[in-house]
Amino acid sequence: MKHFLLFYHLVDDYLARRPEFRGAHLVLAKEAVTRGEMVRAGALNDPADMAVLLFQGDSPDVAERFAQADPYVRTGLVRRWEVREWTTVIGAGAAHPA
């Protein structure tokens, strides 16, 4: 199982606009966790200009599908997003244990 990081680059007024869409975003995230796709997720602080979401799967499709369906992306709270494969080597569940 590979790991993928989904990076969200957030708009300047993200914190002010987030409450309207947070419930739907969290439902989508919890469903991804239940399916075993999302491992961890959260926004960065000071400044709150990015969020990082960790997925696991066979391809980046799992993270890309999430982003395409996410209300934060669909309503413009996310300026842009990108998925990067993360070669994990240390810790429980590492894809390539050292």
C-alpha positions in Angstrom: 0.0 0.0 0.0 1.4 3.4 -1.0 1.0 6.7 0.7 -0.1 10.0 -0.9 -0.2 13.5 0.4 -2.9 15.8 -0.8 -1.8 19.4 -0.4 -4.5 22.1 -0.3 -3.4 25.7 -1.0 -6.1 27.8 0.7 -7.6 31.2 -0.1 -6.9 34.1 2.1 -10.4 34.2 3.7 -10.5 30.4 4.3 -11.2 30.6 8.0 -14.0 33.1 7.5 -15.7 31.0 4.8 -15.0 27.5 6.1 -17.9 27.1 8.6 -20.6 27.0 5.8 -18.9 24.0 4.2 -17.2 22.3 7.1 -20.0 19.8 7.9 -20.1 18.4 4.4 -16.3 18.3 4.2 -16.1 16.3 7.5 -18.7 13.8 6.3 -16.7 13.2 3.1 -13.5 12.9 5.2 -15.0 10.4 7.7 -16.3 8.3 4.9 -12.8 8.2 3.4 -11.4 7.1 6.8 -14.1 4.4 7.1 -13.1 3.0 3.7 -9.4 2.9 4.8 -8.3 5.6 2.3 -7.7 8.6 4.5 -5.2 8.2 7.3 -4.8 11.7 8.8 -5.8 15.2 7.7 -5.7 18.8 9.0 -5.0 22.4 8.3 -1.6 24.1 9.0 -1.7 27.0 11.4 0.0 30.4 11.6 -0.7 31.1 8.8 -3.8 28.9 8.0 -2.8 28.9 4.3 -2.5 25.1 3.6 -4.0 21.8 4.6 -2.3 18.4 4.3 -4.3 15.1 3.9 -2.6 11.7 4.1 -4.1 8.9 2.0 -3.2 5.3 1.4 -3.9 3.2 -1.7 -2.5 1.7 -4.9 -2.5 4.9 -6.8 -3.0 8.7 -6.4 -6.6 8.3 -7.6 -7.9 7.9 -4.1 -6.6 11.4 -3.1 -7.6 12.9 -6.4 -11.2 11.6 -6.2 -11.5 13.0 -2.7 -10.3 16.5 -3.8 -12.6 16.6 -6.8 -15.6 15.8 -4.5 -14.6 18.0 -1.6 -16.9 21.0 -0.9 -13.8 23.0 0.0 -12.5 22.5 -3.5 -15.9 22.8 -5.3 -16.7 26.1 -3.6 -13.4 27.8 -4.1 -11.9 27.6 -0.6 -8.9 25.8 -2.1 -7.0 27.9 -4.6 -5.2 24.8 -6.0 -4.4 21.3 -4.9 -1.8 18.7 -5.7 -1.1 15.1 -4.9 2.4 13.7 -4.2 3.4 10.2 -3.5 5.2 9.9 -0.2 7.8 7.2 0.2 7.3 6.2 3.9 10.1 4.3 5.5 9.7 4.7 9.3 6.7 4.0 11.5 3.8 1.6 11.7 2.4 1.0 8.2 5.4 2.4 6.3 5.2 1.4 2.7 8.9 0.7 2.4 10.1 -0.2 5.9 13.8 0.6 6.6 
